[in-house]
């Protein structure tokens, strides 16, 4: 369906107000007290927000990737996914940092190592970025990848940050909502999502946040980035669906921030709005960014998908999911001991 099929109002670019980008659906203002309360709770998270046991990871090698068929997808952790499409490799939101934080001595720490090192990763056609939060954009990782990456695809303003860090400007493309480009035969459309941006105290919403539509001949993939639930998912589904695979945020949610992160019920509804076939939940299993049990996003989204007969896959970190030979994976997280169950934490 062509973009012209809906009114220009529905497909409008991102808006700025006093220099800051805004969501299509206005976020309610947050009081200082509420914000401070969230930071205070972050200091005293429940024990089960982190696993006590080892999160299983299937190691990957460059040779394995070279031998893999097209339409293979690998979770490397959180929202970092490696896709093999048209014989080339494409990477989303690369974060290899030990902590999702501006500091490597404080902040949410990784549960597991990536399945493949940065040095072992093959050459990348495109690094695809959704926004500038620390759990989606890591400066050190980006700079290590710059020499082996042909293109960086970013929302407005995020590309400027990459260039400031030292990525050659010739490698960087920046897109607004509903803008598109074609790279190595794949069509990319930057689509809206309901979120925010910022890496410090003084850059709130100075850069844009997006989701991504990828069209590879007859195959369509959607990457949500981070988002609260909003009617934009239906519009994206009308314009570009049905999608063969949706890579959907499912984790780091809380009732106090429904406008920027979806509960699992909303993730499932967004997948339905997008006219998705296979759902692969991401944004989970690597960092403790909220107050729910680390395994709760998997438990809830799998149960919901089974109730609605939705095709869902939960591969191990590093395990291949191939769209041409799809599989549901297994409930690997049930084998991992949680902090709540560990010796010394009984009854806490």
Secondary structure, DSSP 8 states (H G I E B T S, - for coil): --GGGS-TTTT---EEETTEEE-SS------HHHHHHHHHHHHT--GGGSBSS---B----HHHHHHS-TTEEEEEETTEEEEEETTEEEEES----SBSSS-SSSS-B-SS--SS-TTTS--EEEEE-----TTT--HHHHHHHGGGEEEEEEETTHHHHHHHHT--GGGEEEE-TT-EEEETTEEEEEE--S----SSSS-TT-S---EEEEEETTEEEEE--S----THHHHHHHHH--EEEEEEE-SS--GGGTTTS--HHHHHHHHHHTTEEEEEEES-SS---SSS-TTHHHHHHHHHHHHTT-EEEB--BT-EEEGGG---B--GGGGS-BTTTSTT-TT-
